[in-house]
Amino acid sequence: MGEHRARAAATGPFSLHSQTQYFSRRVTTFNYLFAAVYSIAIVALLYYHLASLLNSTSFTSFFISLSLFISDVVLAFSWITTQSYRINPIRRREFLENLKLLLKQDSDFPALDVFICTADPYKEPPMNVVNTALSILAYDYPTRKISVYISDDGGSAITLFALMEAARFAAEWLPFCRENDVDRNPHTFFASNEDSYCNSEKEKIKIMYEKMRMRVEKVMEKGKVEDEFINGEEEHLIFDKWTKSFTPKNHPTIIQVLLDNSKNKDIRGESMPNLIYVSRQKSSTSHHHFKAGALNTLLRVSATMTNAPIILNLDCDVYSNDPETPNRVLCYLLDSKLKSNLGYIQFPQRFHGVSKSDIYDTERKRVFTFNNAGMDGLLGPAYQGTGCFFVRRAFFGGPSSTSFVSPELPELNPNHVVERAIQSREVLDLAYVVARCDYENNTKWGSKQLGFRYGSLVEDYFTGYCLQSEGWRSIFCNPNRTAFYGDAPKNLLDGLNQGKRWIVGLLEVGFSKYSPIIYGVKTMGLLMGLCYSYNAYSWPFLSFPVTLYAFLPQLGLINGISLFPKVSDPWFVLYAFLFLGAYGQDLFEFMLDGSTFQKWWNEQRMWSIRALSSYFFASIEFFLKFLGISAFGFNVTSKVIDQEQSKRYDEELFDFGASSPMFLPMATTAIINFVAVLIGIWRALGGAWEQFFLQMFLAGFVVLNCWPLYEAMVFRNDGGKLPPKITFLSLFLALLLCSLFSAFLHVF
C-alpha cells in the first residue's frame, strides 16, 4: 500500500492508536481524477438519453429512451453516493503494549456489559449461543468487570438449559484458556487439528464439552427439558415456569443469574464473569419491536444490575476470535480527544467456513470493509448490528450535557452506580419491572433519543444513523486478527431472505421524516448524508436498472431492435468507458486489498442476483405495505447447518433446493439472455454485428454470470438443483415476455 504519514493519538504520555490513509496517496489521487472524468462521462450519457428522448419519432423509441434514461439516472445516483466512501478512507492501529502501561490494575478497567440476542432455538441452535457466550466469558479482561446478558426472545427452556450447562462447563474452560492461550470458542478449538497443548488436559476438556453438547442436543430432540436433565430442586423451580400456557409470544419475564462473579469461582478459585439469562415478558396485545425491543430491555435490565459504561452487542452466532478485543476498544475510549463524542466502535463482520471463492459474497467486502473505512474518514462507520461496542451514555441523547435525555427511573441513568448485589431482591424486582411488555408505554424508549430506535426492521442502521445525527461519532476498528466470526449462509435462499428484510427496513427509513438525503444531509453534512443515502436508496432502487438491463436490450436483440450506438459511432466509446471504468475500478480496489479475481467476480454476480431477487421483492413488499395492502414482520434467519448443503457449499455449487418465487426473475433472465446470445450470433453472422455488438456483449456478460443457474437447471441432479417447477415457470415467463414485447412493437 506504500508508506503513509501516520497520526498517533495520545493519552498522557502514551500513544494508544494511530491512523493512516487506507490506500496510498497515488491511488487516492487516481480515484479523485477518475471520479472527475467519470462524472463528465455520466453527464454526457444523460445528455445522449435526453437527446434521444427529444428526437423520438415513435412511442416505442420514446419508451425505450425513457426507460434507459431512468435506469441510468438510478445507476448514476448509486455511483455518486458511492464516491462519498472514497473521499478519505482510513486505517487504524491500536498499541496494546501502551495500554498495559496505562492500566496496571484490574480496578483501572471500566466495566463491560455484553448483549447477546437469540430468538428461536430451532433456527439459532443453542450450542451456537453457548459457544458465543463462552468465547466472551474467556476474554483477557478482568473477570469481575464482565457481565454477559443473553436475550432469549423466544422464551425457550431449551436455551436456558444450554446456558446452565455452559455455566458449569465455564468453570473448567476459562482457566484452561488462560493457561494455554487457546481459541476461546470451544467448538472451533476442538474442530482444529492443533496438538500443541497438553494432550491429557485437552482431552479431558474435550470430553466435558462433548458431554455438554450431547445433553443439549438430546434436549433439543425431545423438545423440552425433562426431569432426567434437571439437577436439584432449585432447577426444578426454574423450569416449572414453563407452564402449558407459556408460548414464545405470550409468557412472563424470566431473569436467571447463571454466574455471579461475587459467588461463582472456577476450578482455580478465580472469579468468573456474570452470566444472566433474560427473556422479557411477551404479550400478543403489546408490540415487542423485534430485536430493537429486546436490546432496549437488555439496556434497562443491565442498568439495574451492573450498569457498565461500555456495552458490546453480538448476534448469537458471532463468537469472539480475539480475547484482546475489549483492550483494543479501550485504546479509543480512553483517548481524551475522542471520548467526548465517541458513541460506538464497529468491527467488521467476518464469517468462518466461507467457501474458497465466497460464492454467495458472504464477506461483502464492499459493505463491511471498504465502505466502513470510507465513513471512518468522515464521522465514522454505520452500526451493523453485531460486533459493536457502545458507550452507554450514547443511548441517552446527544453528546452535549444539554442534549442528555433523562430516563424515567434514576436507576436507568447511565451514571447510576449499582451498589447492591445482582441477585439481591431489590435489584431483581426492579429488573423484572423494566422487562415488562408494557413498561415502555408512555415513555421515550425507542424514539426521541432514548435507546435503540424503533421504526425500521434494520434497527442497527437506523440506530447508528440517529446517533450520528445527534452528534456522536464512531470508529471502525479492523485489526489484522479478526475480532469476531459469524456463520456463513450455506444456501442462496437464506442470504436472499436476509437481504430482503434489510431492504424493507432501509426503505422504511428512506421514506420517513428521517430521510438521509434531507434529514441526514442537514444533520451530518453532505458526504455522510450521501453515505447513508447509498444504503437507503441505491440498494432498493437498483432492482429497476438491473432488471431493465437484464431484459430490455436482450428482447430488442431478439426482435432486431438496436438500442445502443454502433461500434463506429463515437458514442460507443462512452458506453465502453462507463462499463469498463466502473467494473475496472471496483476490481482494482479488490485486488489492492488482497482479494482474488474470483471473489470479485462472485461479488459482482451476487450484486445482480440480489437486485433481481431480494431487492426486487423487498421493494414490492414495502410499497404494498405503504399502500396498506399488506404487512410484514421480522423473520429469523436460520443458522442450522444441513450437511448436504454444507457439502455443496464447500464444492462451490449454488444451492437452489428450496422453491421460492425469488428464483423466478433470475431464472427467466438466464433463459432470455441465452436465447439472445444465440440470436445475436446468428445476426452477427448475417453482417449486423456492429449494430448489435453492445447488446450481444451485455447478453454474453449476463450468460457468464448465469452459469450456476444453467448448471442447476440442466446438469445437476443433487438436492441443490433448481426445482423443476421454477424452471418450467421461468420458461413460460420468458415466452410470455418475448410475446408481449413483440406485440408491443407491432402495436406501437
C-alpha positions in Angstrom: 0.0 0.0 0.0 3.0 2.3 0.2 4.2 4.4 3.1 1.7 6.9 4.6 2.0 9.5 7.2 0.6 8.2 10.4 -1.2 10.3 13.0 -0.9 9.0 16.6 -3.4 9.8 19.3 -2.1 10.1 22.8 -3.5 9.8 26.2 -1.0 11.4 28.6 2.5 10.1 27.6 1.1 7.0 25.8 0.1 6.8 22.2 -2.8 4.3 22.1 -3.7 4.4 18.4 -2.8 5.8 15.0 -4.5 6.2 11.7 -3.2 6.2 8.1 -4.8 6.5 4.6 -6.5 3.3 3.5 -4.9 3.4 0.1 -1.6 5.1 -0.9 -1.5 8.7 -1.9 -1.1 7.7 -5.6 -4.2 5.5 -5.5 -6.2 8.3 -3.7 -5.1 10.9 -6.3 -6.1 8.5 -9.1 -9.5 8.0 -7.5 -10.1 11.7 -7.5 -9.0 12.2 -11.1 -11.1 9.1 -12.2 -14.1 10.4 -10.4 -13.9 13.8 -12.2 -13.6 12.1 -15.6 -16.3 9.6 -14.9 -18.7 12.3 -13.7 -18.2 14.1 -17.1 -18.9 10.8 -18.8 -22.2 10.3 -16.8 -23.3 13.8 -17.7 -22.6 13.1 -21.4 -24.6 9.8 -21.2 -27.6 11.5 -19.7 -27.4 14.2 -22.4 -27.4 11.4 -25.0 -30.5 9.9 -23.5 -32.3 13.3 -23.3 -31.4 14.0 -26.9 -32.8 10.6 -27.9 -36.0 11.4 -25.9 -36.5 14.7 -27.7 -35.8 13.2 -31.1 -38.1 10.2 -30.6 -40.2 9.5 -33.7 -42.5 6.8 -32.2 -43.9 5.7 -28.9 -41.6 2.7 -29.0 -38.4 4.7 -29.3 -39.7 7.2 -26.7 -40.5 4.3 -24.2 -37.0 2.7 -24.7 -35.2 6.0 -24.4 -37.2 7.0 -21.3 -36.6 3.5 -19.7 -32.8 3.7 -20.3 -32.7 7.3 -19.1 -34.4 6.4 -15.8 -32.2 3.4 -15.3 -29.0 5.3 -15.9 -30.2 8.1 -13.5 -30.5 5.5 -10.8 -27.1 4.0 -11.6 -25.6 7.5 -11.7 -27.1 8.2 -8.2 -25.7 4.9 -6.9 -22.2 5.7 -8.3 -22.2 9.3 -7.0 -23.2 8.2 -3.5 -20.5 5.5 -3.6 -17.9 8.2 -4.2 -18.5 9.6 -0.7 -16.9 6.5 0.7 -13.8 7.2 -1.4 -13.1 10.7 -0.3 -11.0 9.9 2.8 -10.9 6.1 3.7 -8.5 5.4 6.7 -7.0 2.5 8.5 -6.4 2.4 12.3 -4.0 0.6 14.5 -4.0 0.1 18.3 -1.0 0.0 20.6 -1.9 -2.6 23.2 1.5 -2.6 24.8 1.0 1.1 25.7 -2.5 0.4 27.1 -0.9 -2.1 29.5 1.4 0.6 30.8 -1.6 2.9 31.4 -3.9 0.3 33.0 -1.9 -1.6 35.6 -4.6 -2.8 38.0 -7.9 -4.5 37.4 -9.7 -1.6 39.1 -8.4 0.7 36.3 -10.5 -1.1 33.7 -14.1 0.1 33.0 -16.8 -2.5 33.3 -18.3 -4.2 30.2 -21.8 -5.4 29.6 -22.3 -7.8 26.7 -25.6 -8.2 25.0 -26.2 -11.5 23.0 -29.5 -11.9 21.2 -31.3 -15.1 20.2 -34.9 -15.7 19.3 -35.6 -19.3 18.1 -33.7 -22.4 19.3 -34.6 -24.3 16.1 -33.2 -21.6 13.7 -30.5 -20.5 16.1 -29.1 -23.7 17.7 -28.5 -23.2 21.5 -24.9 -24.6 21.1 -24.2 -21.5 18.9 -25.3 -19.3 21.8 -23.2 -21.4 24.2 -20.0 -21.1 22.1 -20.6 -17.3 21.6 -21.1 -16.8 25.4 -18.1 -18.9 26.4 -15.8 -17.0 23.9 -16.8 -13.8 25.6 -16.5 -15.1 29.2 -12.9 -16.0 28.4 -11.9 -12.5 27.4 -8.4 -11.3 28.5 -10.1 -8.8 30.7 -10.7 -8.6 34.5 -13.5 -11.1 35.1 -15.2 -9.0 37.7 -15.6 -6.3 35.1 -17.5 -8.5 32.6 -21.3 -9.2 32.6 -22.8 -11.3 29.8 -26.6 -10.9 29.2 -28.4 -13.4 26.9 -31.7 -12.1 25.5 -33.9 -15.1 24.6 -36.8 -13.6 22.7 -38.3 -17.0 22.1 -38.5 -17.7 25.8 -37.1 -21.2 25.3 -36.4 -23.5 28.2 -34.0 -25.3 25.9 -31.9 -22.2 25.5 -31.8 -21.6 29.3 -30.9 -25.3 29.8 -28.0 -25.0 27.4 -26.7 -21.9 29.1 -26.9 -23.6 32.5 -24.7 -26.3 31.1 -22.3 -23.7 29.7 -22.1 -22.0 33.1 -20.9 -25.3 34.7 -18.5 -26.0 31.8 -17.1 -22.5 32.1 -15.5 -23.4 35.5 -13.1 -25.7 33.6 -13.0 -23.9 30.3 -11.9 -20.4 31.5 -8.8 -21.4 33.4 -7.8 -23.8 30.5 -8.0 -20.8 28.1 -5.9 -18.6 30.4 -3.2 -21.1 31.0 -2.9 -22.3 27.3 -3.8 -19.2 25.3 -6.2 -21.1 23.1 -9.1 -20.2 20.8 -11.8 -19.1 23.2 -14.6 -20.7 21.2 -14.6 -24.4 22.2 -16.3 -25.6 19.0 -13.7 -24.1 16.7 -10.8 -25.1 19.1 -11.8 -28.8 19.2 -12.5 -28.8 15.5 -8.9 -27.7 14.8 -6.1 -30.2 14.4 -3.8 -28.3 16.8 -1.8 -30.6 19.1 0.4 -28.1 20.8 -1.3 -28.2 24.1 -1.2 -30.7 27.0 -2.9 -33.7 25.4 -4.3 -35.1 28.6 -5.8 -31.8 29.7 -7.1 -31.0 26.3 -8.7 -34.5 26.1 -10.4 -34.0 29.4 -11.8 -30.7 28.5 -13.0 -32.1 25.1 -14.8 -34.9 26.8 -16.6 -32.5 29.1 -17.6 -30.3 26.1 -18.9 -33.3 24.1 -20.9 -34.5 27.1 -22.4 -31.0 27.4 -23.2 -30.8 23.7 -24.8 -34.2 23.7 -27.0 -33.3 26.6 -28.1 -30.1 24.9 -28.8 -31.9 21.6 -30.8 -34.7 23.4 -33.0 -32.0 25.0 -33.4 -30.4 21.5 -34.6 -33.8 20.1 -37.1 -34.2 22.9 -38.3 -30.6 22.6 -38.4 -30.0 26.3 -36.3 -30.2 29.4 -37.4 -33.4 31.1 -36.7 -34.4 34.8 -33.7 -36.5 33.9 -31.8 -33.4 32.7 -32.6 -31.3 35.8 -30.2 -31.1 38.8 -31.9 -30.4 42.1 -35.0 -28.7 43.4 -33.7 -25.2 42.6 -33.5 -26.0 38.9 -37.0 -27.7 39.0 -38.4 -24.4 40.3 -36.8 -22.6 37.4 -38.2 -24.8 34.7 -41.6 -25.0 36.4 -42.1 -21.5 35.0 -42.7 -23.1 31.6 -46.4 -24.0 32.0 -48.8 -25.1 29.4 -49.9 -21.5 28.7 -46.3 -20.5 28.1 -45.7 -19.7 24.4 -43.0 -17.7 22.5 -45.5 -14.8 22.0 -47.2 -14.9 25.4 -45.1 -15.5 28.5 -43.9 -13.8 31.7 -40.5 -12.3 32.3 -37.8 -14.7 33.2 -34.4 -13.5 34.6 -32.0 -16.0 35.8 -28.5 -15.3 37.1 -26.4 -18.3 36.0 -23.0 -16.9 37.1 -22.4 -14.3 39.8 -18.8 -13.0 40.0 -19.2 -12.3 43.7 -20.0 -16.0 44.3 -19.1 -18.3 41.5 -15.4 -19.4 41.2 -13.7 -21.6 38.6 -11.6 -24.7 39.4 -8.6 -22.4 40.2 -10.6 -20.3 42.7 -10.8 -17.3 40.4 -14.0 -15.3 40.0 -16.0 -15.9 36.8 -17.8 -13.1 34.9 -21.5 -12.6 35.4 -23.8 -14.6 33.1 -27.5 -13.6 33.1 -30.4 -15.1 31.1 -33.2 -12.7 30.2 -36.5 -13.4 28.5 -38.6 -10.3 28.5 -42.4 -10.6 29.0 -44.3 -11.1 25.8 -48.0 -10.5 25.1 -49.9 -10.6 21.9 -51.6 -7.4 22.9 -48.3 -5.4 23.1 -45.9 -4.6 20.2 -42.5 -6.0 21.1 -40.5 -4.1 18.4 -38.4 -7.2 17.4 -34.7 -7.1 18.1 -34.6 -3.4 19.0 -37.2 -4.0 21.7 -35.1 -6.9 23.0 -32.0 -4.7 23.1 -33.8 -1.9 24.9 -34.9 -4.4 27.5 -31.3 -5.6 28.0 -30.3 -1.9 28.2 -32.7 -1.4 31.1 -32.2 -4.8 32.9 -28.4 -4.4 32.7 -28.7 -0.8 34.1 -30.4 -2.2 37.2 -27.9 -5.0 37.7 -24.4 -3.8 36.6 -24.8 -0.6 34.5 -21.4 -0.9 32.8 -20.3 2.2 30.9 -19.4 0.1 27.8 -21.8 -2.3 26.0 -20.9 -4.9 23.4 -23.7 -6.1 21.1 -23.4 -9.5 19.4 -25.6 -11.9 17.5 -25.9 -15.4 18.9 -23.8 -17.0 16.2 -21.0 -14.4 16.3 -18.2 -15.6 18.6 -15.1 -13.8 19.7 -11.9 -14.7 17.9 -9.6 -12.3 19.7 -9.5 -12.2 23.5 -7.8 -8.8 23.4 -10.7 -7.1 21.6 -12.0 -5.1 24.6 -8.5 -3.8 25.1 -8.4 -2.6 21.5 -11.6 -0.7 22.2 -10.1 1.0 25.3 -7.3 2.4 23.1 -10.0 4.7 21.6 -12.3 5.1 24.6 -9.5 6.4 26.8 -8.3 8.9 24.2 -9.1 12.3 25.7 -9.5 13.9 22.2 -12.1 11.3 21.2 -14.1 10.3 24.2 -16.3 13.5 24.5 -18.4 12.5 21.5 -17.3 8.9 20.7 -20.5 6.9 20.6 -19.5 3.4 19.3 -16.7 1.3 17.8 -17.7 -1.0 15.0 -15.7 -4.1 14.0 -16.2 -5.6 10.5 -18.3 -8.7 10.1 -16.3 -11.8 9.2 -17.5 -15.3 8.7 -15.9 -18.7 9.3 -16.4 -21.5 6.9 -16.6 -19.2 3.9 -16.0 -21.1 0.6 -12.8 -20.6 -1.2 -14.2 -18.1 -3.7 -17.1 -16.9 -1.4 -19.8 -17.9 -3.9 -22.6 -16.0 -2.1 -20.4 -12.9 -1.4 -20.9 -13.5 2.4 -17.9 -11.4 3.3 -19.5 -8.4 1.5 -16.1 -6.7 1.4 -17.5 -3.6 -0.2 -20.1 -3.1 2.6 -18.3 -4.4 5.7 -14.8 -3.1 4.9 -14.4 -0.5 2.1 -17.5 1.5 3.0 -16.8 1.4 6.7 -13.2 2.6 6.2 -14.6 5.4 4.0 -17.1 6.5 6.6 -14.4 6.3 9.2 -12.6 9.2 7.5 -15.8 11.3 7.9 -17.9 10.8 11.0 -17.4 7.1 11.4 -19.0 3.8 10.2 -22.6 2.8 10.4 -23.7 0.5 13.2 -24.1 -3.0 11.6 -26.0 -5.0 14.3 -23.2 -7.0 15.8 -19.5 -6.7 16.8 -20.2 -3.2 18.1 -19.0 -1.6 21.3 -21.2 1.3 22.6 -20.7 3.9 25.2 -23.9 3.5 27.3 -24.2 7.3 27.5 -24.8 7.4 23.7 -28.3 5.9 24.2 -29.5 8.9 26.3 -29.3 11.8 23.9 -26.6 13.8 22.1 -23.0 14.2 23.5 -23.5 17.6 25.0 -24.8 17.9 28.5 -27.8 19.9 27.3 -28.8 17.1 25.0 -29.0 14.5 27.7 -32.4 12.7 28.0 -33.2 11.6 31.5 -34.8 8.1 31.7 -38.0 7.7 33.8 -36.2 5.9 36.6 -33.0 7.2 38.3 -31.6 3.6 38.3 -31.6 3.6 34.5 -29.4 6.7 34.3 -26.0 5.8 32.7 -24.2 7.5 35.6 -26.0 5.5 38.2 -23.8 3.3 40.4 -25.2 -0.1 41.3 -24.3 -0.8 44.9 -26.4 -3.9 45.6 -25.6 -7.5 44.6 -27.1 -8.6 41.3 -29.1 -11.3 43.0 -30.5 -9.1 45.7 -34.3 -8.9 46.0 -34.3 -5.1 45.3 -32.2 -5.5 42.1 -34.2 -8.4 40.7 -37.5 -6.9 41.5 -36.6 -3.7 39.5 -35.2 -5.8 36.7 -38.5 -7.6 36.3 -40.3 -4.3 36.3 -38.3 -2.8 33.4 -38.6 -6.1 31.4 -42.4 -6.0 31.4 -44.1 -5.8 28.0 -46.0 -2.7 28.9 -43.1 -0.9 30.6 -42.3 1.4 27.6 -45.9 2.7 27.3 -45.9 6.5 27.5 -42.1 6.6 27.7 -39.5 7.8 25.2 -37.8 4.4 24.7 -37.2 3.6 21.0 -37.7 7.2 19.9 -36.6 10.7 20.8 -33.0 9.9 21.6 -33.6 7.1 24.1 -32.3 3.6 23.5 -32.2 1.6 20.3 -34.5 3.1 17.7 -37.9 1.7 16.6 -39.5 2.3 13.2 -37.4 0.1 11.0 -36.6 -3.7 10.6 -33.0 -2.6 10.3 -32.7 -1.3 13.9 -28.9 -1.3 13.6 -28.8 1.0 10.5 -31.5 3.3 12.0 -29.9 3.5 15.4 -26.4 4.3 14.2 -27.9 6.8 11.8 -29.8 8.6 14.6 -26.8 8.6 16.9 -24.6 10.2 14.3 -27.3 12.7 13.5 -27.4 13.7 17.2 -23.6 14.5 17.2 -22.0 11.2 18.1 -19.1 9.9 16.0 -17.9 6.3 15.6 -14.7 4.5 14.8 -14.0 1.5 12.5 -11.6 -1.0 14.1 -10.3 -3.5 11.7 -7.3 -5.2 13.3 -5.2 -7.9 11.5 -6.5 -10.5 13.8 -10.3 -10.9 13.1 -12.2 -9.8 16.2 -15.5 -11.8 15.6 -16.6 -14.6 13.3 -20.2 -15.4 12.4 -21.8 -18.3 10.5 -21.9 -18.0 6.7 -25.2 -18.9 5.0 -24.8 -22.3 3.2 -27.6 -21.8 0.8 -28.7 -19.0 -1.5 -32.3 -18.5 -0.2 -31.2 -17.8 3.4 -29.0 -15.0 2.2 -31.7 -13.6 -0.1 -34.3 -13.6 2.6 -32.0 -11.8 5.0 -31.3 -9.2 2.2 -35.0 -8.7 1.6 -35.5 -7.9 5.3 -32.7 -5.4 5.1 -34.1 -3.6 2.1 -37.6 -3.3 3.6 -36.0 -1.8 6.7 -33.9 0.6 4.7 -36.9 1.8 2.7 -38.7 2.4 6.0 -36.0 4.9 6.9 -35.6 6.3 3.4 -39.3 7.2 3.1 -39.7 8.6 6.6 -39.1 12.0 8.1 -35.5 10.8 8.7 -34.7 10.6 5.0 -30.9 10.6 4.7 -31.0 12.7 1.6 -32.8 15.5 3.5 -32.6 15.0 7.3 -29.2 13.2 7.1 -27.5 15.8 4.9 -28.9 18.6 7.2 -27.6 17.0 10.5 -24.4 15.2 9.4 -23.3 17.1 6.3 -23.4 16.2 2.6 -20.9 13.4 2.5 -22.3 11.4 5.4 -25.8 12.0 4.1 -24.8 10.5 0.8 -23.2 7.5 2.6 -26.4 6.7 4.3 -28.4 7.5 1.2 -26.4 4.9 -0.7 -27.9 2.2 1.6 -31.3 3.7 1.9 -32.0 4.3 -1.8 -29.4 2.7 -4.1 -29.8 -0.9 -2.9 -33.6 -0.9 -3.2 -33.8 1.1 -6.4 -31.0 -0.9 -8.2 -33.7 -3.6 -8.9 -35.1 -1.3 -11.6 -32.0 -0.7 -13.8 -30.6 -4.2 -13.2 -33.9 -5.8 -14.2 -34.3 -3.5 -17.2 -30.7 -4.2 -18.5 -31.3 -7.9 -17.9 -34.3 -7.9 -20.2 -34.9 -4.9 -22.5 -31.7 -4.9 -24.6 -32.0 -8.7 -25.0 -35.6 -8.5 -26.1 -34.6 -5.8 -28.5 -31.8 -8.1 -29.9 -34.2 -11.0 -30.3 -36.6 -8.7 -32.2 -33.9 -6.9 -34.3 -34.2 -3.6 -32.4 -30.9 -1.7 -31.9 -30.8 0.1 -28.5 -27.2 1.3 -28.3 -24.7 3.1 -30.7 -22.9 1.2 -33.4 -19.2 0.3 -32.9 -18.3 3.0 -35.4 -20.4 5.7 -33.6 -18.3 8.0 -31.3 -20.9 7.4 -28.6 -19.8 3.8 -28.5 -16.6 4.8 -26.8 -18.6 6.5 -24.0 -20.6 3.3 -23.3 -17.4 1.2 -23.3 -15.7 3.6 -20.9 -18.6 3.7 -18.4 -18.8 -0.1 -18.3 -15.1 -0.8 -18.1 -14.4 2.1 -15.8 -16.9 1.1 -13.2 -16.1 -2.6 -13.1 -12.3 -1.9 -13.5 -12.2 0.5 -10.5 -14.1 -2.0 -8.4 -11.8 -4.8 -9.4 -8.7 -2.7 -8.8 -9.7 -1.9 -5.2 -10.5 -5.5 -4.5 -7.1 -6.6 -5.8 -5.3 -3.9 -3.8 -6.9 -5.2 -0.7 -5.5 -8.7 -1.2 -8.7 -10.3 -2.6 -8.8 -12.5 -5.7 -10.4 -12.1 -9.1 -12.8 -15.0 -8.5 -14.0 -13.4 -5.2 -14.6 -10.1 -7.0 -16.4 -11.9 -9.8 -18.7 -13.6 -7.3 -19.3 -10.3 -5.6 -20.5 -8.6 -8.7 -22.5 -11.6 -9.7 -24.3 -11.6 -6.3 -24.9 -7.9 -6.7 -27.0 -8.5 -9.8 -28.7 -11.6 -8.3 -29.8 -9.7 -5.2 -31.1 -6.8 -7.4 -33.2 -9.3 -9.4 -34.5 -11.1 -6.3 -34.4 -9.8 -2.8 -34.2 -6.1 -3.7 -37.0 -6.5 -6.3 -39.3 -8.4 -3.9 -38.5 -6.2 -0.9 -39.4 -3.1 -2.9 -42.7 -4.6 -3.9 -43.4 -5.7 -0.3 -42.6 -2.3 1.1 -44.8 -0.4 -1.3 -47.7 -2.8 -0.8 -47.4 -2.2 2.9 -47.0 1.6 2.3 -50.4 1.4 0.4 -51.9 -0.5 3.3 -52.4 -3.7 1.2 -50.1 -6.0 3.2 -47.9 -6.1 6.3 -44.6 -7.6 7.1 -42.7 -8.9 10.1 -39.3 -10.0 11.2 -38.1 -13.4 10.2 -35.2 -15.0 11.9 -32.5 -16.3 9.5 -31.8 -20.0 10.1 -28.4 -20.8 11.5 -28.9 -24.6 11.3 -26.3 -26.3 9.2 -27.5 -29.0 6.8 -24.7 -31.5 6.0 -25.7 -31.9 2.3 -26.0 -28.1 1.9 -22.7 -27.7 3.6 -21.0 -30.2 1.3 -22.4 -28.4 -1.8 -21.3 -25.1 -0.4 -17.7 -26.4 0.1 -17.8 -27.6 -3.5 -18.9 -24.1 -4.5 -22.2 -25.3 -6.0 -25.1 -22.8 -5.8 -28.0 -24.3 -3.7 -31.4 -23.6 -5.2 -33.0 -26.6 -3.4 -35.9 -24.7 -1.9 -38.7 -23.5 -4.1 -39.0 -19.7 -3.9 -40.6 -17.0 -6.2 -37.3 -15.0 -5.7 -35.7 -17.5 -8.1 -38.1 -16.8 -10.9 -36.7 -13.4 -12.1 -33.1 -14.7 -12.2 -34.1 -18.0 -14.0 -36.1 -16.1 -16.5 -33.2 -13.7 -17.0 -30.9 -16.7 -17.7 -33.2 -18.2 -20.3 -33.9 -14.9 -22.2 -30.2 -13.9 -22.3 -29.2 -17.4 -23.5 -31.7 -17.1 -26.4 -30.5 -13.5 -27.1 -26.9 -14.7 -27.4 -27.9 -17.4 -29.9 -29.9 -15.0 -32.0 -27.1 -12.4 -31.6 -24.6 -14.8 -33.1 -27.0 -15.5 -35.9 -27.4 -11.8 -36.6 -23.6 -11.2 -36.4 -23.1 -13.9 -39.0 -25.6 -12.1 -41.1 -23.4 -9.0 -41.0 -25.2 -7.0 -38.3 -22.6 -7.4 -35.6 -21.6 -3.8 -35.5 -25.2 -2.7 -35.0 -25.9 -5.1 -32.2 -22.4 -5.5 -30.6 -23.2 -3.8 -27.3 -26.5 -5.8 -26.9 -24.6 -9.0 -27.7 -21.9 -8.2 -25.3 -24.4 -7.4 -22.5 -26.3 -10.6 -23.1 -23.0 -12.6 -23.1 -21.9 -11.0 -19.9 -25.2 -11.9 -18.2 -24.9 -15.5 -19.6 -21.5 -15.8 -18.0 -22.9 -14.7 -14.6 -25.8 -17.1 -15.0 -23.7 -20.2 -15.4 -24.7 -21.6 -11.9 -28.3 -21.3 -13.0 -27.7 -23.3 -16.2 -26.0 -25.9 -14.1 -28.8 -26.1 -11.6 -31.4 -26.2 -14.4 -29.9 -28.8 -16.7 -26.7 -30.6 -15.5 -27.3 -31.3 -11.8 -29.4 -34.0 -10.0 -28.5 -33.2 -6.4 -30.7 -31.6 -3.8 -29.5 -28.2 -4.7 -30.7 -28.2 -8.3 -33.3 -25.7 -9.4 -36.8 -27.1 -8.7 -38.4 -28.2 -12.0 -41.5 -26.1 -11.4 -39.3 -23.0 -11.1 -37.6 -23.9 -14.4 -41.0 -24.5 -16.2 -42.5 -21.3 -14.8 -39.4 -19.4 -16.0 -39.7 -20.9 -19.5 -43.3 -19.8 -19.5 -42.5 -16.2 -18.3 -39.7 -16.0 -20.9 -42.1 -16.9 -23.7 -44.7 -14.6 -22.3 -42.2 -11.6 -22.2 -41.0 -12.3 -25.7 -44.6 -12.4 -27.0 -45.6 -9.3 -25.1 -42.6 -7.3 -26.3 -43.2 -8.4 -29.9 -46.9 -7.5 -29.7 -45.9 -4.1 -28.1 -43.6 -3.4 -31.1 -46.3 -4.3 -33.6 -48.9 -2.1 -31.8 -46.7 1.0 -31.3 
